[in-house]
């Protein structure tokens, strides 16, 4: 599924992959014309999953930023925010968070 998600606005409706590019201001973008369609960090030519691979390998966001100096810290944090929101919205599991009573 191809989606553009804005951290400030939550999930948007899925965009068909035949569109040229996902929303211009989205932290994660995807275009068939760029990097064989792999999702990228903003308009940079850095695949978004590279950041996840760094973190999964026990490296830090600062390690990633040192190796990919074209990406800013705010861009990397926005990507992580999109992933966090996707988890909370149930986009990865299909499960929605239930409403809890406030105490």
N, C-alpha and C positions, 0 to 999 in steps of 0.2 A: 504494500500500500504506500502510496506517495503522498506525504502530507507536509504542509508548511505549518509550523507551530510558532507562535509568537509568545515569548515568556510572559509578557504583560497581559496578553489577552486570552491565554489558554488555547485549547485545540480549536482549529478551524476545520471546516469541511474538507474531506479529502479532495485533492486536485488530481485529475487524470494525468497519468505519466506522459501522455502524448503532448501535454503543454510544454512549451519550450523551457521554462524554468519555474521553480516554485517562487513564492512571494519574495520580492526583492529585498525586504528588510528582515527576513527570517534568519535566525542564527544558524539554522541548518538549511542548506539549499541543495537542490538536485536538478540537474539538467542533463539530458541525453548528449548534449554537445560538449560536456566538460567531464574529464576523467572517466569516460565510458559510463556515465550515469551514476557514479558513486556519490552519495551525499557528501557535501563539503561543508567546511566551516565558513559561513558567510560567503563572500565572493572570492575567498582565497582558494588556491589550488591545493588544499590540504584536506584529505578525507577525514570526515568526522570520526570514523571508527578508530583512527590512529590515536586520538586522545583517550578513548576508552581502553585501547590496548596498553597504553602507557600506565594508566591507573590500575588496570587488572594485573599488570606485571609488578606492581608495588612501587612504581616510580611516582613522582609527584607532578602536580600541574606545572610547577616551576621547571622541572626537568623537560617537560614537553615544550614549554615556552622558550627555553634556551635552545632547543633543537629546531624549533619552528618559529623563528623570530618574526615572521610575517603575521602571525596570529597574536592578537593582544590578549591580555588577561581577561578583559571584560568579554571578549568574544568567546573564549574558552569557557568562562563561567556561564555565559548565556546558553551554550550548547549543553552543559550539565543541567541547567535549569529546564531546558526543553525535555531532556531525558527524564528528569525527576517528575515533571508534570505529566509526561506520557505514562509513567508508572502509576501515579496517583489517579489518573483518568481511566486506568484499566486498559489502556491501549495495548499493553504487552501481554496481558493475561485474560482480558475480556471481563474481569471482575471489577465491579464498581465498589468504592468505599461506601460503607453504610454510615448513616447519620448517627452520631452518638449524642446522648443527652449531655448537656452542659451541667457541670456541677458548680 
